[in-house]
Amino acid sequence: MLLTSEVDAALVQLADQSLRTVPRDYIRGVHDAIAWVCGYSDDLPSGETTAGTT
């Protein structure tokens, strides 16, 4: 139940830019990972980042 609330919270932040305090790609990653863990998505999160890669 707690993880599904986090999925909902991520969707709210993605939809309303005025509430966003963290970068959009981070929120999208959190949403995708939790949705996968909860079984809402069959797409395995890639874990790729666009910045800070070595």
N, C-alpha and C positions, 0 to 999 in steps of 0.2 A: 504494500500500500504506500509506503514512504517513497519508493522509487517512482511509482506512477505519478505521485505529486510532483516530483522533480521534473519528470517529462512535461507535465502541464506547465510548470513554472518556466521551463526553458521556452516553450511555445509562446507564452505570454511575453517574455522578454524579446523573442524574435519578432513578434508582431508589433510591439510598441517600442519604438526607438527611444522615446523619452525616458523609459524605465531602465535602459541598458547602461550598465556600469562596467561591463567587461566586453571584450571584442566579440563581434558576431561569429567569427569562425570558431572561437572557443565554445560559445553557447551551442552552436550547431553540432560540434563534436560531442559535447556532453549529452545533448538530446539524442544523437544517433547511437551513442554507446549504451545509454540507459534503455532506449527503446529496444535495442538488440537484446540486452540482458533480460528484459521483461518479456520478450517474445513478441513484441509489436512489429518487429521488422526482421526479415530474413537476411538483410544486407549487413554483412560483417563490417563494422567500422574499420577504416583503413589505418587510422592512427598517424597519417601523414600530416606534417605541418608545412606551412608555407614560409615560415621565418625561423631562423636559428638552426637550420640543418647543417650538419657538418659533412 
